[in-house]
Amino acid sequence: MTPPFIALEEHYYSEAIFKSLDDKSRRTLQAVPGVVSKLREVRDERLAAMDSGHIALQVISHAFAPGSPSAEACQTGNDELAEAIARSGQTSRFAAFAVLPVANAAESARELERSVRSLGFVGALVDNHANGKHFDSPAYDALWAKACELDVPIYLHPTWPSESAAETFRGSYPEPIGINLGGPGWGWHGDVGLHILKLFCANVFDRFPALKIIIGHMGEMIPFMLERCCGMSTRSVSGWGPHQRPLRQVWDENIWITTCILENTKVERIMYSVDYPFESNDKGREWFEELEASGLLTAEQLKMVAYRNAESLLKIHAGND
């Protein structure tokens, strides 16, 4: 029997964050029939879709917010999300990741603490860059330190490339193809993977050995290149510098991924995810049923991927056991 799930990459927009989006981002969302209404709703439609997909608990987060919203917008947006969950009539079915003003590390740390301590959120989901800037500089130590202090994870989520990065995806084909290549078709996955490697190279995981990072979409390309990256990182001449722990150990101890089954990733670090409403909960359930039928995982391992790993990491309970 396919178990009920905890789903981690399930999206929403508050009024405050939706209003903060630029016109291009809003047009992109509005071009997908019905998606905006689903993103703005935390009640009957969402719950019905969850029931259809056997999802016991959804961890809700704001979808992409290119350029980084302001601290005020994030505070209001997180308050709106907490209120929407309270009004849902099914508060036991939802948890939440905070949206943060990631262009400002100190403000991000403050809003993370407020969201966790005052609103009961279980971590944060943030865009992978702020106007093209990743978070490997020492300025972001304030955010990583606060996440460790609170013992909550940070989910690095893909977002659209900066204008300069988008140029590399344009070519001898219609502009919409280049836009897709720079986003969900290829570019934003590799950019998250690069970000993780940059955090390692900048010794972030040495300074914060308890840091917990979640990445989605089957590990954002890293699992497929992990052995090569590990080898390159330790070369005597062109390696990636001295580290207290090698890349492979950091991958095993500090990184969680959704959803992926590969020989080089511990099953304890794999969690179920759908990406609602951009993907269907029913398709997610069907994928898991195919995985179950394949015999690749034991019944106990299937439960770990479905909900137990998320329960352990986020300190939540889906009521399955």
Stockholm file with secondary structure:
# STOCKHOLM 1.0

chainA/1-321         MTPPFIALEEHYYSEAIFKSLDDKSRRTLQAVPGVVSKLREVRDERLAAMDSGHIALQVISHAFAPGSPSAEACQTGNDELAEAIARSGQTSRFAAFAVLPVANAAESARELERSVRSLGFVGALVDNHANGKHFDSPAYDALWAKACELDVPIYLHPTWPSESAAETFRGSYPEPIGINLGGPGWGWHGDVGLHILKLFCANVFDRFPALKIIIGHMGEMIPFMLERCCGMSTRSVSGWGPHQRPLRQVWDENIWITTCILENTKVERIMYSVDYPFESNDKGREWFEELEASGLLTAEQLKMVAYRNAESLLKIHAGND
#=GR chainA/1-321 SS CCCCEEEEEEEECCHHHHHHSCHHHHHHHHTSTTHHHHHTCCSHHHHHHHHHTTEEEEEEEECCCTTCCCHHHHHHHHHHHHHHHHHTSCGGGEEECBCCCTTCHHHHHHHHHHHHHHHCCCCEEEESCBTTBCSCSGGGHHHHHHHHHHTCCEEEECCCCCHHHHGGGCCSSCHHHHHHHHTTTTHHHHHHHHHHHHHHHTTHHHHCTTCCEEECGGGTTHHHHHHHHHHHHTCTTTSCCCCSSCHHHHHHHHEEEESCCCTTSCGGGEECCCCTTTSCHHHHHHHHHHHHHHTSSCHHHHHIIIIIHHHHHHTCCCSCC
#=GC SS_cons         CCCCEEEEEEEECCHHHHHHSCHHHHHHHHTSTTHHHHHTCCSHHHHHHHHHTTEEEEEEEECCCTTCCCHHHHHHHHHHHHHHHHHTSCGGGEEECBCCCTTCHHHHHHHHHHHHHHHCCCCEEEESCBTTBCSCSGGGHHHHHHHHHHTCCEEEECCCCCHHHHGGGCCSSCHHHHHHHHTTTTHHHHHHHHHHHHHHHTTHHHHCTTCCEEECGGGTTHHHHHHHHHHHHTCTTTSCCCCSSCHHHHHHHHEEEESCCCTTSCGGGEECCCCTTTSCHHHHHHHHHHHHHHTSSCHHHHHIIIIIHHHHHHTCCCSCC
//
